[in-house]
Amino acid sequence: MASNVFSEVIIFVSVLIITAAVAGILATSTHKISLGISSKGDTLSTQLSQDFEIINDPGNIPRNSINGISTVYIKNTGKTQISIQSDTITAIIDGEIRDISDTSIVNGAGSVLSPSEVGKIEINYNETGFHKIKIVSEHGVSRTITGDVN
């Protein structure tokens, strides 16, 4: 009879150990999911508060044929500032990444676009015709315009 009680105690202790291991795994998994949701929420919050629009006339996107520069104007329509330096903004024309030769604030100074300000992005691109131009900010916010570069 004593051996029967002893084997039941061993089984009971084994069940407790397995239960503790499962509880630990579930707690770790829940914590990782919580961290992922928090990180995604921060990213989404940044993307929602940082917004801009391309304000060029699609029928007339300016181009300086001598320097080989096409100019895109963006307006900060978000609630936070946007850095418009050439290393924080990406310009994609017809699916190809293009170099940005210069960025500036229209009627202002610096390289940070405050809400409601307009920025000027000069892209090394010297081809005329209708093209799809996509501007991407450092936080992944992007806007696209299809227009006539002339």
Secondary structure, 3 states (H helix, E strand, C coil): CHHHHHHHHHHHHHHHHHHHHHHHHHHHHHHHHHHHHHHHHHHHHHHHHCCEEECCCCCCECEECCCCEEEEEEEECCCCCEECCCCCCEEEECCEEECEEEEEECCCCCCEECCCCEEEEEEECCCCEEEEEEEECCCCCEEEEEEEEC
